[in-house]
Amino acid sequence: MLIDMTNDPKPLLAVEGLKVYFPAKGGKVVKAVDGISFEVMGGETFGLVGESGCGKTTTGKAVLRVLSPTEGRIIYNGADIARASVRDISKIRRELQLIFQDPYGSLDPRQSVFSILREAVKCDRRSHTAAGIRERVHELLALVGLDPGMGDRYPHEMSGGQRQRLGIARALACDPKLIICDEPVSALDVSIQAQIINLFIELQRKLGLTYVFVSHDLAVVRHIADRVGVMYLGRLVEVIGVDEIYRSSLHPYTRALLSAVPTIDYYEEKRRNRIVLDGEVPSPLRAPGGCPFHQRCLYMTEICKKDMPGLADYGSGHMVACHNAGDLVY
């Protein structure tokens, strides 16, 4: 179920009923993403959060068509690319970019900084002279806060934060409109995380970028996202504005994630009511019937075991997939 956007501009990205299944042994199927829908407006940052294995990275790869969807529609800039041919996808490929979780693993250790960016700039397929390419590389380095003199360095000669800045510069080389950020700060020190998040915000303001920001850390998403989609076992369980998530979230899983976010205030931490979930996330190979969260939910009722809840609108674009959300008091 999508938010009613009748009176609003069309979204840059609309995902409708997306499913990504993988075959497994014994004729079984891994339902990595199981029928999710959301929209992202141009210039917006949409956060996808959840525990490891919930399907958020798979969702990002399907949007980029790195993975082919099993079902559903992926409407980018008005065109459905879910079933588009390789030839048609290549026409818009430069507008869709990915920033990886591991900056070192995503860079060729045998190439210098200049060589890595030159390769990306040449993929833009514009007529570039050697001087024009060098100028563009220096421009990209300056844009992400790196000294143009670092062009002769190799990835192993850079810090983790510098490598991630290089990865961001490479993603910007073709002037993209939509960037999938796959946990881009999780491998970095906390102080460097803040610098990279501020860089994302600054680049979005300068270039009008649109982000789908994948993360397991709600504290990070809170600083950069406009809206947040919470995923559990391949499904979206809540979509909410980032300003409302701490005071108006309704799904028990969202509340459990929020209670796990640490605070530096000792007395506030002592007063907090932590929600400790029992058990582990079920395997997608043996997903429970009914609500996927019912086995760990403190508010589970009989209907939760039988029926899969759909996303219901609780006003202002706040969507919740929970049979009992309207009755819960936290």
C-alpha positions as CSV (number, residue, x, y, z in Angstrom):
1,M,0.0,0.0,0.0
2,L,1.5,3.3,-1.1
3,I,1.0,6.7,0.5
4,D,-1.6,8.8,-1.3
5,M,0.5,11.4,-3.2
6,T,-2.4,12.8,-5.4
7,N,-1.7,16.4,-4.6
8,D,2.1,16.1,-4.5
9,P,4.8,15.9,-7.2
10,K,5.5,12.5,-8.5
11,P,8.2,10.6,-6.6
12,L,11.6,10.0,-8.1
13,L,11.4,6.4,-7.0
14,A,8.3,4.3,-6.3
15,V,8.7,0.6,-5.2
16,E,5.5,-1.4,-5.4
17,G,5.1,-4.9,-4.1
18,L,8.8,-5.8,-4.6
19,K,9.7,-9.4,-4.0
20,V,13.2,-10.9,-4.3
21,Y,13.3,-14.7,-3.8
22,F,16.3,-17.0,-4.1
23,P,16.1,-20.7,-4.7
24,A,17.5,-23.0,-2.0
25,K,18.2,-26.7,-1.6
26,G,15.3,-29.1,-1.5
27,G,13.0,-26.9,-3.6
28,K,12.8,-24.3,-0.8
29,V,12.8,-20.6,-1.4
30,V,14.5,-17.8,0.6
31,K,12.1,-14.8,0.6
32,A,14.8,-12.1,1.1
33,V,12.3,-9.3,0.2
34,D,8.6,-10.2,0.4
35,G,6.3,-7.6,-1.1
36,I,7.4,-4.2,0.1
37,S,6.2,-0.8,-1.1
38,F,7.6,2.7,-0.5
39,E,8.2,6.0,-2.3
40,V,11.1,8.4,-2.3
41,M,10.7,12.0,-3.4
42,G,13.4,13.9,-5.3
43,G,15.9,15.5,-2.9
44,E,14.7,13.3,0.0
45,T,16.6,10.8,2.2
46,F,14.7,7.6,2.9
47,G,16.3,5.4,5.6
48,L,15.9,1.6,5.5
49,V,16.7,0.1,8.9
50,G,16.5,-3.3,10.5
51,E,18.6,-6.1,11.9
52,S,21.1,-8.0,9.7
53,G,19.4,-10.3,7.3
54,C,16.1,-8.3,7.1
55,G,16.5,-7.7,3.4
56,K,17.4,-4.0,3.3
57,T,20.6,-4.4,1.3
58,T,18.8,-6.8,-1.1
59,T,16.2,-4.1,-1.6
60,G,18.8,-1.5,-2.5
61,K,20.5,-3.9,-5.0
62,A,17.1,-4.7,-6.6
63,V,16.4,-1.0,-7.0
64,L,19.7,-0.6,-8.9
65,R,18.9,-3.8,-10.9
66,V,22.0,-5.4,-9.6
67,L,19.5,-8.2,-8.6
68,S,16.5,-8.9,-10.7
69,P,13.2,-8.7,-8.8
70,T,11.0,-11.8,-8.6
71,E,7.8,-9.7,-8.6
72,G,6.8,-6.1,-8.3
73,R,7.5,-2.7,-9.9
74,I,10.4,-0.3,-9.5
75,I,9.3,3.0,-11.0
76,Y,12.3,5.4,-11.5
77,N,11.5,8.8,-12.8
78,G,8.2,7.6,-14.2
79,A,9.5,4.4,-15.9
80,D,9.2,0.9,-14.6
81,I,12.7,-0.6,-14.6
82,A,11.9,-3.9,-12.9
83,R,11.6,-5.8,-16.1
84,A,13.7,-3.4,-18.3
85,S,16.2,-5.0,-20.7
86,V,20.0,-4.6,-20.2
87,R,20.0,-2.1,-23.1
88,D,17.3,0.1,-21.5
89,I,18.9,-0.1,-18.1
90,S,22.2,1.0,-19.5
91,K,20.6,4.3,-20.6
92,I,19.9,5.3,-17.0
93,R,22.6,3.4,-15.2
94,R,24.7,6.5,-14.7
95,E,21.8,8.1,-12.8
96,L,21.7,5.3,-10.2
97,Q,24.8,4.7,-8.1
98,L,25.9,2.7,-5.0
99,I,28.1,3.5,-2.1
100,F,29.5,0.4,-0.5
101,Q,29.7,-0.6,3.2
102,D,33.4,-1.6,3.0
103,P,35.3,1.2,1.3
104,Y,38.6,-0.8,1.1
105,G,37.0,-3.9,-0.4
106,S,35.2,-1.8,-3.1
107,L,38.4,-0.2,-4.4
108,D,40.9,-1.8,-6.7
109,P,44.2,-1.9,-4.7
110,R,46.2,-1.8,-7.9
111,Q,44.8,1.5,-9.1
112,S,45.7,4.9,-7.8
113,V,43.1,7.4,-6.7
114,F,43.4,9.3,-10.0
115,S,43.1,6.1,-12.0
116,I,40.0,5.0,-10.1
117,L,38.3,8.3,-10.6
118,R,39.5,8.7,-14.2
119,E,37.8,5.3,-15.0
120,A,34.5,6.5,-13.5
121,V,34.7,9.9,-15.3
122,K,35.3,8.2,-18.7
123,C,32.2,6.0,-18.1
124,D,30.2,9.2,-18.3
125,R,30.6,8.9,-22.1
126,R,31.0,12.6,-22.6
127,S,33.8,13.9,-24.8
128,H,36.7,14.4,-22.4
129,T,40.2,15.6,-23.2
130,A,43.1,14.5,-21.0
131,A,43.1,17.9,-19.4
132,G,39.3,17.8,-19.0
133,I,39.5,14.5,-17.2
134,R,42.2,15.7,-14.9
135,E,40.2,18.8,-14.1
136,R,37.1,16.7,-13.3
137,V,39.0,14.3,-11.1
138,H,40.4,17.3,-9.1
139,E,36.9,18.7,-8.9
140,L,35.5,15.5,-7.5
141,L,38.3,15.2,-4.9
142,A,37.7,18.7,-3.7
143,L,34.0,18.1,-3.6
144,V,34.4,15.3,-1.0
145,G,37.0,17.1,1.0
146,L,40.2,15.4,-0.3
147,D,43.3,17.2,-1.5
148,P,43.7,16.9,-5.3
149,G,47.4,16.1,-4.5
150,M,46.2,12.7,-3.2
151,G,45.7,11.5,-6.8
152,D,49.0,9.5,-6.8
153,R,48.1,7.6,-3.6
154,Y,46.7,4.0,-3.5
155,P,43.8,2.8,-1.3
156,H,46.1,1.1,1.2
157,E,47.8,4.5,1.8
158,M,44.6,6.1,2.9
159,S,42.6,6.1,6.1
160,G,39.1,4.5,6.3
161,G,37.4,7.8,6.1
162,Q,39.5,8.9,3.1
163,R,38.7,5.7,1.3
164,Q,35.0,6.2,1.9
165,R,35.3,9.8,0.6
166,L,37.0,8.4,-2.5
167,G,34.1,5.9,-2.9
168,I,31.6,8.8,-2.7
169,A,33.6,10.8,-5.3
170,R,33.5,7.8,-7.6
171,A,29.7,7.6,-7.2
172,L,29.4,11.3,-8.0
173,A,31.5,11.1,-11.2
174,C,28.5,10.5,-13.5
175,D,26.3,13.1,-11.9
176,P,23.7,10.7,-10.4
177,K,20.2,11.5,-9.2
178,L,19.7,8.6,-6.9
179,I,22.3,7.0,-4.6
180,I,21.9,3.8,-2.6
181,C,24.0,4.1,0.5
182,D,24.6,0.6,1.8
183,E,25.7,1.1,5.5
184,P,28.4,3.6,4.3
185,V,29.5,4.6,7.8
186,S,29.3,1.3,9.8
187,A,32.9,0.4,9.2
188,L,34.2,3.7,10.4
189,D,35.2,5.2,13.8
190,V,32.4,7.2,15.4
191,S,34.1,10.6,14.9
192,I,34.7,9.8,11.3
193,Q,31.1,8.6,10.9
194,A,29.9,12.1,11.9
195,Q,32.2,13.7,9.3
196,I,30.9,11.4,6.5
197,I,27.2,12.0,7.5
198,N,27.8,15.8,7.4
199,L,29.4,15.3,3.9
200,F,26.3,13.4,2.7
201,I,24.1,16.2,3.9
202,E,26.3,18.9,2.3
203,L,26.4,17.1,-1.0
204,Q,22.7,16.7,-1.0
205,R,22.2,20.4,-0.4
206,K,24.7,21.3,-3.2
207,L,23.8,18.7,-5.8
208,G,20.1,18.0,-5.1
209,L,20.8,14.3,-4.5
210,T,18.3,11.7,-3.4
211,Y,19.4,8.9,-1.0
212,V,18.1,5.5,0.0
213,F,20.2,5.2,3.2
214,V,20.5,1.6,4.4
215,S,21.6,1.1,8.0
216,H,21.1,-1.0,11.1
217,D,21.8,2.1,13.3
218,L,18.7,4.3,14.1
219,A,21.0,6.9,15.7
220,V,22.8,7.4,12.4
221,V,19.6,7.4,10.3
222,R,18.1,9.9,12.7
223,H,20.7,12.5,11.7
224,I,20.4,12.1,7.9
225,A,17.0,10.7,6.9
226,D,13.7,12.5,6.3
227,R,11.6,9.4,6.6
228,V,12.4,5.9,7.9
229,G,11.2,2.5,6.7
230,V,11.7,-0.3,9.3
231,M,12.2,-3.8,7.9
232,Y,11.8,-7.2,9.5
233,L,12.2,-10.5,7.8
234,G,11.8,-9.1,4.3
235,R,8.8,-6.9,5.0
236,L,8.2,-3.3,5.9
237,V,6.6,-3.0,9.3
238,E,6.6,0.7,9.7
239,V,7.2,3.9,7.6
240,I,7.4,7.1,9.6
241,G,8.9,10.6,9.5
242,V,12.3,10.8,11.3
243,D,11.1,13.6,13.6
244,E,8.1,11.4,14.8
245,I,9.9,8.1,15.2
246,Y,11.0,8.7,18.8
247,R,7.6,9.9,20.0
248,S,5.0,8.4,17.7
249,S,6.2,5.0,16.5
250,L,3.6,2.3,16.9
251,H,5.1,-1.0,15.9
252,P,6.6,-3.1,18.7
253,Y,9.7,-3.9,16.7
254,T,10.4,-0.2,16.0
255,R,10.1,0.5,19.7
256,A,12.5,-2.3,20.5
257,L,15.1,-0.9,18.1
258,L,14.7,2.5,19.6
259,S,15.2,1.2,23.1
260,A,18.5,-0.3,22.0
261,V,19.9,3.1,20.9
262,P,22.5,4.1,23.6
263,T,22.5,7.5,25.3
264,I,25.4,9.3,26.9
265,D,23.2,10.7,29.8
266,Y,23.7,8.3,32.7
267,Y,20.5,9.3,34.5
268,E,18.4,9.1,31.4
269,E,19.8,5.7,30.7
270,K,18.9,4.5,34.2
271,R,15.3,5.7,33.7
272,R,14.8,4.1,30.3
273,N,12.5,1.1,29.9
274,R,14.5,-1.2,27.7
275,I,12.6,-3.7,25.5
276,V,14.5,-7.0,25.3
277,L,13.3,-9.3,22.6
278,D,13.4,-13.1,23.1
279,G,15.0,-15.3,20.6
280,E,16.6,-14.6,17.2
281,V,15.2,-13.4,13.9
282,P,13.7,-16.5,12.2
283,S,15.4,-17.9,9.1
284,P,13.8,-16.7,5.8
285,L,13.7,-20.4,4.9
286,R,11.4,-21.1,7.8
287,A,9.5,-17.9,8.1
288,P,6.5,-18.1,10.5
289,G,3.0,-17.7,9.2
290,G,0.9,-14.7,10.0
291,C,2.8,-11.6,11.2
292,P,6.6,-12.3,10.8
293,F,7.3,-10.7,14.2
294,H,4.7,-12.5,16.3
295,Q,7.1,-15.1,17.8
296,R,9.1,-12.3,19.5
297,C,6.4,-9.7,20.1
298,L,5.3,-8.8,23.6
299,Y,1.8,-7.9,22.4
300,M,1.1,-11.0,20.3
301,T,-2.6,-12.1,20.0
302,E,-4.2,-15.0,18.2
303,I,-4.8,-13.1,15.0
304,C,-1.1,-12.3,14.8
305,K,-0.4,-16.1,14.3
306,K,-2.8,-16.5,11.4
307,D,-3.0,-13.3,9.4
308,M,-0.3,-11.2,7.8
309,P,-1.0,-7.5,8.6
310,G,-0.8,-5.0,5.8
311,L,0.5,-1.4,6.0
312,A,-2.3,0.8,7.4
313,D,-2.2,4.6,7.3
314,Y,-2.2,6.3,10.7
315,G,-2.1,9.8,9.2
316,S,0.6,12.1,7.7
317,G,2.1,9.2,5.8
318,H,2.7,7.1,9.0
319,M,2.2,3.5,7.9
320,V,2.2,0.5,10.3
321,A,1.8,-3.2,9.7
322,C,0.5,-4.4,13.0
323,H,-2.9,-5.9,14.0
324,N,-2.8,-4.3,17.4
325,A,-1.0,-1.0,16.7
326,G,-4.0,1.2,17.5
327,D,-4.5,-0.4,20.9
328,L,-0.9,-0.4,22.2
329,V,0.2,1.9,24.9
330,Y,3.9,2.4,25.6
